């Protein structure tokens, strides 16, 4: 919906989305929450697990409707990215195809297959979904 100078139309638009978020936080939708420690500040990346020991995990296994990725700094929340899981899946595939995101391994004994996604690119490309 495009911006409209008429207050009542903008208010209706705002209230609609406020209700969606309120419903979500009141348990009318499933969420997956991942917290990212300080390293994102120096790399500019968010890390999304997709496999563990060869089996789908994280983004590829979640049954959630929404993915909430929290970025912390010295143990405190700095910001969070909230995106519908289906959109995030399409986003990471697109960023991988474009060579913007990349796959790596980490965690205990490098058992986790991870996608490194530049945060700024995720935000920029999410408007194309």
C-alpha positions, 0 to 999 in steps of 0.5 A: 500500500502506498503512502496516503496523506489521508490520516484515516487511511494511514491509521487503518494501515498502521492499526492492521500491522499493529494487530499482526504484531500484537497477535504474534506476541500473544501466541497467535503465531509461531516464532523462532528466535536467534540471538547473535553475539557481538561478532556481527558488529565487526563482520556486518553479517548475521549467521543462520544455521541450516544444517547440523551434522548433515541434517536440516536444522535452524532455518531449514527445520523450523516450523515457525511462521516468523524468524526473529534475529536478535543482535546483541552488544555486550549482552544487551539487545542492540536491534532485531530483524523480524521476517516471515520464515518463508521470506527469509528462506527465499532471501537467503537462497537469492543472496546465495545465488547472487554470491552475496551470502556464503555458506560456511561451517562452525559450532562444535567441531564445525558440525553446523552448516551456516549461511553468512548473510550481510545484514545491510544486504538482507535489509536491502534485498528483503524489499524485493521479496 
